Amino acid sequence: MPWELPRDQCARLRIAKGYPFEAPSTSYLFVDGKAEPFSDIQKHGILLNERKAVIAHGSNRAPEQLARKFASHSSGQEPIPVTAIWLNDHDVVYSAHVARYGSVAAELIHSPGTQVQIFLTWLTQAQLKRMHETELPGGHYSYGHISSNWDSADGLVLPSDPLGLAVYRSSIGMLNFNNGPVAISALPTRNRSLVAWSQEQALSYVHDIPAPGGDLDRAILKSIDSESYRNQVVSSLKKQSLDVFHPSYAILK
């Protein structure tokens, strides 16, 4: 079951334009709806090697989004370690998809020579099930693993999964701008080779396709209120979307 959207229009616009939302620059522990020092992991007796490491390259790296997904769910009573990493040969770009809360979603892609700072959420089986409930319905994403070199951004010693890193990836494709993908400017990178946009820039581009020159806030709210309009926007994006092929991605059935 997905999380509930606010009814207030200003709150809806803040969420839509705020993606991928503010996240700490270092590893943290998500406890009771907020970020706590990662060092508290010992106090809670958490063992990372007993959990599943899942890449959080979009909103799932942010405490406010984790709060929306887990604060009212039973599995959210257990703290979630969230570790910052530098992922080699990857970047995070905009997907050819508009989420039900109005944002243009993120996609992780193979990008040789680029390092991007993302996070790993270390989930219990119950928390992973909850994350699946918020990510997989509707067929917009698949769940699998990638193989890549990575390092803790904080110098932590973290366990490795023999299957690789788990990740949700788009089933729709990447946003196409001038025959190339567009990176998300909010995420720190090294040696980025792609053009990068803010969320508001991406939203302006997306909504200008079906209705050039229209009022952006009105279009965003319409995409939240009207599933048919949102599907129309996504359909327009999908027709010109770019392939999300990844050389090591393997879907888990």
Phi and psi in degrees as GROMACS dihedral restraints (atoms count N, CA, C in turn):
[ dihedral_restraints ]
;  ai    aj    ak    al  type     phi  dphi    fc
    3     4     5     6     1   -73.1    20    10
    4     5     6     7     1   165.9    20    10
    6     7     8     9     1   -77.2    20    10
    7     8     9    10     1   156.9    20    10
    9    10    11    12     1   -82.2    20    10
   10    11    12    13     1   136.2    20    10
   12    13    14    15     1   -80.3    20    10
   13    14    15    16     1   146.4    20    10
   15    16    17    18     1   -68.7    20    10
   16    17    18    19     1   155.8    20    10
   18    19    20    21     1   -89.3    20    10
   19    20    21    22     1   -26.8    20    10
   21    22    23    24     1   -67.8    20    10
   22    23    24    25     1   130.4    20    10
   24    25    26    27     1   -65.4    20    10
   25    26    27    28     1   -37.9    20    10
   27    28    29    30     1   -63.6    20    10
   28    29    30    31     1   -40.1    20    10
   30    31    32    33     1   -66.0    20    10
   31    32    33    34     1   -38.7    20    10
   33    34    35    36     1   -64.8    20    10
   34    35    36    37     1   -41.6    20    10
   36    37    38    39     1   -66.9    20    10
   37    38    39    40     1   -37.6    20    10
   39    40    41    42     1   -62.5    20    10
   40    41    42    43     1   -42.0    20    10
   42    43    44    45     1   -65.9    20    10
   43    44    45    46     1   -48.1    20    10
   45    46    47    48     1   -59.5    20    10
   46    47    48    49     1   -43.8    20    10
   48    49    50    51     1   -82.7    20    10
   49    50    51    52     1   -17.3    20    10
   51    52    53    54     1   -84.6    20    10
   52    53    54    55     1   -13.8    20    10
   54    55    56    57     1   -56.1    20    10
   55    56    57    58     1   137.9    20    10
   57    58    59    60     1   -88.7    20    10
   58    59    60    61     1    17.4    20    10
   60    61    62    63     1    74.2    20    10
   61    62    63    64     1   155.5    20    10
   63    64    65    66     1   -74.1    20    10
   64    65    66    67     1   134.7    20    10
   66    67    68    69     1  -130.4    20    10
   67    68    69    70     1   152.3    20    10
   69    70    71    72     1   -58.4    20    10
   70    71    72    73     1   156.6    20    10
   72    73    74    75     1   -83.4    20    10
   73    74    75    76     1    -9.9    20    10
   75    76    77    78     1  -129.0    20    10
   76    77    78    79     1   174.1    20    10
   78    79    80    81     1   -62.4    20    10
   79    80    81    82     1   150.5    20    10
   81    82    83    84     1  -150.5    20    10
   82    83    84    85     1   171.2    20    10
   84    85    86    87     1  -115.0    20    10
   85    86    87    88     1   123.3    20    10
   87    88    89    90     1   -86.6    20    10
   88    89    90    91     1   113.8    20    10
   90    91    92    93     1  -134.9    20    10
   91    92    93    94     1   125.7    20    10
   93    94    95    96     1    51.3    20    10
   94    95    96    97     1    41.8    20    10
   96    97    98    99     1    85.8    20    10
   97    98    99   100     1     5.7    20    10
   99   100   101   102     1  -146.2    20    10
  100   101   102   103     1   167.5    20    10
  102   103   104   105     1   -86.2    20    10
  103   104   105   106     1   130.5    20    10
  105   106   107   108     1  -120.8    20    10
  106   107   108   109     1   163.2    20    10
  108   109   110   111     1   -56.5    20    10
  109   110   111   112     1   139.2    20    10
  111   112   113   114     1   -62.4    20    10
  112   113   114   115     1   -28.2    20    10
  114   115   116   117     1   -61.7    20    10
  115   116   117   118     1   -18.4    20    10
  117   118   119   120     1   -69.7    20    10
  118   119   120   121     1    -5.6    20    10
  120   121   122   123     1   -58.1    20    10
  121   122   123   124     1   -35.3    20    10
  123   124   125   126     1   -68.1    20    10
  124   125   126   127     1   -38.4    20    10
  126   127   128   129     1   -61.1    20    10
  127   128   129   130     1   -33.6    20    10
  129   130   131   132     1   -89.3    20    10
  130   131   132   133     1    -2.8    20    10
  132   133   134   135     1    65.6    20    10
  133   134   135   136     1    33.0    20    10
  135   136   137   138     1   -86.1    20    10
  136   137   138   139     1   133.0    20    10
  138   139   140   141     1  -111.3    20    10
  139   140   141   142     1   115.5    20    10
  141   142   143   144     1   -63.4    20    10
  142   143   144   145     1   -33.2    20    10
  144   145   146   147     1   -71.6    20    10
  145   146   147   148     1    -2.2    20    10
  147   148   149   150     1  -100.0    20    10
  148   149   150   151     1     5.2    20    10
  150   151   152   153     1  -122.0    20    10
  151   152   153   154     1   168.2    20    10
  153   154   155   156     1  -100.2    20    10
  154   155   156   157     1   124.5    20    10
  156   157   158   159     1   -84.8    20    10
  157   158   159   160     1   118.4    20    10
  159   160   161   162     1  -121.5    20    10
  160   161   162   163     1   127.7    20    10
  162   163   164   165     1   -60.7    20    10
  163   164   165   166     1   133.5    20    10
  165   166   167   168     1  -120.0    20    10
  166   167   168   169     1    98.9    20    10
  168   169   170   171     1  -110.2    20    10
  169   170   171   172     1    -4.3    20    10
  171   172   173   174     1  -124.1    20    10
  172   173   174   175     1  -126.0    20    10
  174   175   176   177     1   -69.9    20    10
  175   176   177   178     1   -24.8    20    10
  177   178   179   180     1   -67.7    20    10
  178   179   180   181     1    -8.5    20    10
  180   181   182   183     1   -82.9    20    10
  181   182   183   184     1   -10.0    20    10
  183   184   185   186     1  -101.5    20    10
  184   185   186   187     1   134.2    20    10
  186   187   188   189     1   -55.5    20    10
  187   188   189   190     1   -38.2    20    10
  189   190   191   192     1   -66.8    20    10
  190   191   192   193     1   -32.1    20    10
  192   193   194   195     1   -76.8    20    10
  193   194   195   196     1   -38.6    20    10
  195   196   197   198     1   -61.3    20    10
  196   197   198   199     1   -37.2    20    10
  198   199   200   201     1   -62.9    20    10
  199   200   201   202     1   -42.1    20    10
  201   202   203   204     1   -63.3    20    10
  202   203   204   205     1   -35.5    20    10
  204   205   206   207     1   -84.7    20    10
  205   206   207   208     1   -31.4    20    10
  207   208   209   210     1  -117.5    20    10
  208   209   210   211     1   -17.9    20    10
  210   211   212   213     1   -60.1    20    10
  211   212   213   214     1   -35.3    20    10
  213   214   215   216     1  -103.1    20    10
  214   215   216   217     1    12.7    20    10
  216   217   218   219     1  -109.8    20    10
  217   218   219   220     1   144.6    20    10
  219   220   221   222     1   -58.6    20    10
  220   221   222   223     1   -35.1    20    10
  222   223   224   225     1   -70.0    20    10
  223   224   225   226     1   -17.1    20    10
  225   226   227   228     1   -74.7    20    10
  226   227   228   229     1    -7.3    20    10
  228   229   230   231     1   -71.7    20    10
  229   230   231   232     1   -19.8    20    10
  231   232   233   234     1   -92.5    20    10
  232   233   234   235     1   129.7    20    10
  234   235   236   237     1   -58.6    20    10
  235   236   237   238     1   151.4    20    10
  237   238   239   240     1  -118.3    20    10
  238   239   240   241     1   114.9    20    10
  240   241   242   243     1   -70.3    20    10
  241   242   243   244     1   135.5    20    10
  243   244   245   246     1  -129.3    20    10
  244   245   246   247     1   109.7    20    10
  246   247   248   249     1  -108.4    20    10
  247   248   249   250     1   134.1    20    10
  249   250   251   252     1   -80.2    20    10
  250   251   252   253     1   133.9    20    10
  252   253   254   255     1  -135.7    20    10
  253   254   255   256     1   159.0    20    10
  255   256   257   258     1  -102.3    20    10
  256   257   258   259     1   118.0    20    10
  258   259   260   261     1   -98.7    20    10
  259   260   261   262     1   122.5    20    10
  261   262   263   264     1   -78.8    20    10
  262   263   264   265     1   146.8    20    10
  264   265   266   267     1    58.9    20    10
  265   266   267   268     1    36.4    20    10
  267   268   269   270     1  -142.9    20    10
  268   269   270   271     1   160.5    20    10
  270   271   272   273     1  -145.5    20    10
  271   272   273   274     1   167.1    20    10
  273   274   275   276     1  -116.5    20    10
  274   275   276   277     1   123.7    20    10
  276   277   278   279     1  -123.2    20    10
  277   278   279   280     1   174.4    20    10
  279   280   281   282     1   -81.2    20    10
  280   281   282   283     1   137.5    20    10
  282   283   284   285     1   -83.0    20    10
  283   284   285   286     1   162.0    20    10
  285   286   287   288     1   -86.1    20    10
  286   287   288   289     1    48.4    20    10
  288   289   290   291     1  -143.1    20    10
  289   290   291   292     1   135.9    20    10
  291   292   293   294     1  -107.1    20    10
  292   293   294   295     1   121.1    20    10
  294   295   296   297     1   -69.4    20    10
  295   296   297   298     1   162.2    20    10
  297   298   299   300     1   -63.9    20    10
  298   299   300   301     1   -18.5    20    10
  300   301   302   303     1   -95.9    20    10
  301   302   303   304     1    12.4    20    10
  303   304   305   306     1    97.5    20    10
  304   305   306   307     1    -8.7    20    10
  306   307   308   309     1   -87.7    20    10
  307   308   309   310     1   153.4    20    10
  309   310   311   312     1   -83.3    20    10
  310   311   312   313     1   121.6    20    10
  312   313   314   315     1   -77.2    20    10
  313   314   315   316     1   170.9    20    10
  315   316   317   318     1  -100.7    20    10
  316   317   318   319     1   156.0    20    10
  318   319   320   321     1  -141.5    20    10
  319   320   321   322     1   134.8    20    10
  321   322   323   324     1   -90.2    20    10
  322   323   324   325     1   127.9    20    10
  324   325   326   327     1  -129.3    20    10
  325   326   327   328     1   157.6    20    10
  327   328   329   330     1   -74.7    20    10
  328   329   330   331     1   125.3    20    10
  330   331   332   333     1  -142.9    20    10
  331   332   333   334     1    89.0    20    10
  333   334   335   336     1   -52.4    20    10
  334   335   336   337     1   131.9    20    10
  336   337   338   339     1    91.1    20    10
  337   338   339   340     1   -13.2    20    10
  339   340   341   342     1   -97.9    20    10
  340   341   342   343     1   140.7    20    10
  342   343   344   345     1  -114.1    20    10
  343   344   345   346     1   134.7    20    10
  345   346   347   348     1  -125.2    20    10
  346   347   348   349     1   139.2    20    10
  348   349   350   351     1   -89.4    20    10
  349   350   351   352     1   115.6    20    10
  351   352   353   354     1  -127.5    20    10
  352   353   354   355     1  -165.4    20    10
  354   355   356   357     1  -133.7    20    10
  355   356   357   358     1   159.5    20    10
  357   358   359   360     1  -114.3    20    10
  358   359   360   361     1   127.8    20    10
  360   361   362   363     1   -95.2    20    10
  361   362   363   364     1   128.3    20    10
  363   364   365   366     1  -100.3    20    10
  364   365   366   367     1   105.2    20    10
  366   367   368   369     1  -109.6    20    10
  367   368   369   370     1   141.2    20    10
  369   370   371   372     1   -72.2    20    10
  370   371   372   373     1   171.2    20    10
  372   373   374   375     1   -62.3    20    10
  373   374   375   376     1   -37.8    20    10
  375   376   377   378     1   -67.9    20    10
  376   377   378   379     1   -38.3    20    10
  378   379   380   381     1   -69.9    20    10
  379   380   381   382     1   -37.3    20    10
  381   382   383   384     1   -64.6    20    10
  382   383   384   385     1   -39.8    20    10
  384   385   386   387     1   -61.5    20    10
  385   386   387   388     1   -42.7    20    10
  387   388   389   390     1   -63.6    20    10
  388   389   390   391     1   -42.2    20    10
  390   391   392   393     1   -62.2    20    10
  391   392   393   394     1   -40.3    20    10
  393   394   395   396     1   -58.4    20    10
  394   395   396   397     1   -39.9    20    10
  396   397   398   399     1   -62.7    20    10
  397   398   399   400     1   -29.9    20    10
  399   400   401   402     1   -92.1    20    10
  400   401   402   403     1   -14.9    20    10
  402   403   404   405     1  -110.1    20    10
  403   404   405   406     1   -37.6    20    10
  405   406   407   408     1   -92.5    20    10
  406   407   408   409     1   -26.2    20    10
  408   409   410   411     1   -59.5    20    10
  409   410   411   412     1   141.7    20    10
  411   412   413   414     1    96.9    20    10
  412   413   414   415     1   -13.2    20    10
  414   415   416   417     1    74.3    20    10
  415   416   417   418     1    15.1    20    10
  417   418   419   420     1   -79.8    20    10
  418   419   420   421     1   -19.4    20    10
  420   421   422   423     1  -133.9    20    10
  421   422   423   424     1   156.9    20    10
  423   424   425   426     1  -120.5    20    10
  424   425   426   427     1   164.4    20    10
  426   427   428   429     1  -122.9    20    10
  427   428   429   430     1   130.5    20    10
  429   430   431   432     1  -164.3    20    10
  430   431   432   433     1  -154.4    20    10
  432   433   434   435     1  -132.1    20    10
  433   434   435   436     1   150.0    20    10
  435   436   437   438     1  -121.6    20    10
  436   437   438   439     1   157.1    20    10
  438   439   440   441     1  -109.3    20    10
  439   440   441   442     1   126.0    20    10
  441   442   443   444     1  -164.3    20    10
  442   443   444   445     1   153.5    20    10
  444   445   446   447     1   -80.3    20    10
  445   446   447   448     1   142.4    20    10
  447   448   449   450     1  -154.6    20    10
  448   449   450   451     1   160.8    20    10
  450   451   452   453     1  -138.2    20    10
  451   452   453   454     1   146.8    20    10
  453   454   455   456     1   -63.0    20    10
  454   455   456   457     1   133.8    20    10
  456   457   458   459     1   -74.6    20    10
  457   458   459   460     1   -13.5    20    10
  459   460   461   462     1  -112.3    20    10
  460   461   462   463     1     6.0    20    10
  462   463   464   465     1    75.6    20    10
  463   464   465   466     1    20.8    20    10
  465   466   467   468     1   -79.3    20    10
  466   467   468   469     1   151.5    20    10
  468   469   470   471     1   -92.5    20    10
  469   470   471   472     1   109.6    20    10
  471   472   473   474     1  -114.3    20    10
  472   473   474   475     1   143.9    20    10
  474   475   476   477     1   -66.4    20    10
  475   476   477   478     1   155.8    20    10
  477   478   479   480     1  -116.0    20    10
  478   479   480   481     1   146.3    20    10
  480   481   482   483     1   -98.3    20    10
  481   482   483   484     1   125.9    20    10
  483   484   485   486     1   -59.6    20    10
  484   485   486   487     1   -21.4    20    10
  486   487   488   489     1   -80.4    20    10
  487   488   489   490     1   -14.8    20    10
  489   490   491   492     1   106.0    20    10
  490   491   492   493     1  -162.4    20    10
  492   493   494   495     1   -96.3    20    10
  493   494   495   496     1   130.7    20    10
  495   496   497   498     1   -74.3    20    10
  496   497   498   499     1   147.4    20    10
  498   499   500   501     1  -159.8    20    10
  499   500   501   502     1   149.7    20    10
  501   502   503   504     1   -96.5    20    10
  502   503   504   505     1   130.7    20    10
  504   505   506   507     1  -127.9    20    10
  505   506   507   508     1   152.7    20    10
  507   508   509   510     1   -67.4    20    10
  508   509   510   511     1   143.4    20    10
  510   511   512   513     1  -100.7    20    10
  511   512   513   514     1     2.3    20    10
  513   514   515   516     1  -102.6    20    10
  514   515   516   517     1   -42.1    20    10
  516   517   518   519     1   128.2    20    10
  517   518   519   520     1   177.8    20    10
  519   520   521   522     1   -95.5    20    10
  520   521   522   523     1   149.6    20    10
  522   523   524   525     1   -59.9    20    10
  523   524   525   526     1   133.6    20    10
  525   526   527   528     1  -106.8    20    10
  526   527   528   529     1   119.4    20    10
  528   529   530   531     1  -128.5    20    10
  529   530   531   532     1   114.1    20    10
  531   532   533   534     1    54.0    20    10
  532   533   534   535     1    41.9    20    10
  534   535   536   537     1    66.1    20    10
  535   536   537   538     1    28.1    20    10
  537   538   539   540     1  -149.4    20    10
  538   539   540   541     1   160.9    20    10
  540   541   542   543     1   -77.3    20    10
  541   542   543   544     1   164.2    20    10
  543   544   545   546     1  -122.5    20    10
  544   545   546   547     1   123.2    20    10
  546   547   548   549     1   -78.1    20    10
  547   548   549   550     1   158.7    20    10
  549   550   551   552     1   -89.6    20    10
  550   551   552   553     1   114.9    20    10
  552   553   554   555     1   -67.1    20    10
  553   554   555   556     1   -20.8    20    10
  555   556   557   558     1   -70.5    20    10
  556   557   558   559     1   -17.8    20    10
  558   559   560   561     1   -95.8    20    10
  559   560   561   562     1   129.1    20    10
  561   562   563   564     1   -64.1    20    10
  562   563   564   565     1   138.9    20    10
  564   565   566   567     1  -140.5    20    10
  565   566   567   568     1   166.3    20    10
  567   568   569   570     1  -126.6    20    10
  568   569   570   571     1   133.3    20    10
  570   571   572   573     1    60.9    20    10
  571   572   573   574     1    41.0    20    10
  573   574   575   576     1   -71.2    20    10
  574   575   576   577     1   134.9    20    10
  576   577   578   579     1  -108.4    20    10
  577   578   579   580     1    -5.1    20    10
  579   580   581   582     1  -100.9    20    10
  580   581   582   583     1   154.9    20    10
  582   583   584   585     1   -65.4    20    10
  583   584   585   586     1   144.3    20    10
  585   586   587   588     1  -126.9    20    10
  586   587   588   589     1   139.4    20    10
  588   589   590   591     1  -124.1    20    10
  589   590   591   592     1   155.8    20    10
  591   592   593   594     1   -76.9    20    10
  592   593   594   595     1   168.2    20    10
  594   595   596   597     1   -61.6    20    10
  595   596   597   598     1   -39.6    20    10
  597   598   599   600     1   -66.6    20    10
  598   599   600   601     1   -35.3    20    10
  600   601   602   603     1   -63.8    20    10
  601   602   603   604     1   -42.5    20    10
  603   604   605   606     1   -64.4    20    10
  604   605   606   607     1   -41.9    20    10
  606   607   608   609     1   -63.4    20    10
  607   608   609   610     1   -41.3    20    10
  609   610   611   612     1   -60.5    20    10
  610   611   612   613     1   -43.4    20    10
  612   613   614   615     1   -65.0    20    10
  613   614   615   616     1   -45.1    20    10
  615   616   617   618     1   -63.2    20    10
  616   617   618   619     1   -45.2    20    10
  618   619   620   621     1   -82.1    20    10
  619   620   621   622     1   -12.8    20    10
  621   622   623   624     1   -78.0    20    10
  622   623   624   625     1   -16.2    20    10
  624   625   626   627     1   -68.9    20    10
  625   626   627   628     1   -53.2    20    10
  627   628   629   630     1   -79.3    20    10
  628   629   630   631     1   -24.8    20    10
  630   631   632   633     1  -142.7    20    10
  631   632   633   634     1    79.6    20    10
  633   634   635   636     1   -57.0    20    10
  634   635   636   637     1   132.8    20    10
  636   637   638   639     1    77.1    20    10
  637   638   639   640     1    11.5    20    10
  639   640   641   642     1   -79.7    20    10
  640   641   642   643     1   172.0    20    10
  642   643   644   645     1   -73.8    20    10
  643   644   645   646     1   121.4    20    10
  645   646   647   648     1   -66.4    20    10
  646   647   648   649     1   -48.1    20    10
  648   649   650   651     1   -59.3    20    10
  649   650   651   652     1   -41.4    20    10
  651   652   653   654     1   -64.2    20    10
  652   653   654   655     1   -39.8    20    10
  654   655   656   657     1   -66.9    20    10
  655   656   657   658     1   -40.2    20    10
  657   658   659   660     1   -61.8    20    10
  658   659   660   661     1   -48.0    20    10
  660   661   662   663     1   -63.5    20    10
  661   662   663   664     1   -36.2    20    10
  663   664   665   666     1   -65.0    20    10
  664   665   666   667     1   -37.5    20    10
  666   667   668   669     1   -67.5    20    10
  667   668   669   670     1   -26.0    20    10
  669   670   671   672     1   -81.4    20    10
  670   671   672   673     1   -43.0    20    10
  672   673   674   675     1   -77.5    20    10
  673   674   675   676     1   -32.5    20    10
  675   676   677   678     1  -115.5    20    10
  676   677   678   679     1   108.2    20    10
  678   679   680   681     1   -64.2    20    10
  679   680   681   682     1   -34.2    20    10
  681   682   683   684     1   -66.4    20    10
  682   683   684   685     1   -40.4    20    10
  684   685   686   687     1   -66.9    20    10
  685   686   687   688     1   -42.8    20    10
  687   688   689   690     1   -61.0    20    10
  688   689   690   691     1   -41.4    20    10
  690   691   692   693     1   -63.7    20    10
  691   692   693   694     1   -35.3    20    10
  693   694   695   696     1   -63.4    20    10
  694   695   696   697     1   -43.8    20    10
  696   697   698   699     1   -63.0    20    10
  697   698   699   700     1   -47.6    20    10
  699   700   701   702     1   -63.4    20    10
  700   701   702   703     1   -39.0    20    10
  702   703   704   705     1   -61.2    20    10
  703   704   705   706     1   -40.9    20    10
  705   706   707   708     1   -64.0    20    10
  706   707   708   709     1   -40.6    20    10
  708   709   710   711     1   -68.7    20    10
  709   710   711   712     1   -40.1    20    10
  711   712   713   714     1   -64.9    20    10
  712   713   714   715     1   -33.2    20    10
  714   715   716   717     1   -61.3    20    10
  715   716   717   718     1   -28.9    20    10
  717   718   719   720     1  -117.6    20    10
  718   719   720   721     1    15.4    20    10
  720   721   722   723     1   -68.8    20    10
  721   722   723   724     1   159.5    20    10
  723   724   725   726     1   -99.5    20    10
  724   725   726   727     1   148.6    20    10
  726   727   728   729     1   -62.5    20    10
  727   728   729   730     1   139.7    20    10
  729   730   731   732     1  -101.5    20    10
  730   731   732   733     1    26.2    20    10
  732   733   734   735     1   -52.1    20    10
  733   734   735   736     1   137.2    20    10
  735   736   737   738     1  -130.3    20    10
  736   737   738   739     1   131.9    20    10
  738   739   740   741     1   -64.4    20    10
  739   740   741   742     1   -21.2    20    10
  741   742   743   744     1  -121.4    20    10
  742   743   744   745     1     1.5    20    10
  744   745   746   747     1   -72.7    20    10
  745   746   747   748     1   129.9    20    10
  747   748   749   750     1  -128.3    20    10
  748   749   750   751     1   121.6    20    10
  750   751   752   753     1   -73.9    20    10
  751   752   753   754     1   137.8    20    10
  753   754   755   756     1   -90.1    20    10
  754   755   756   757     1   125.3    20    10
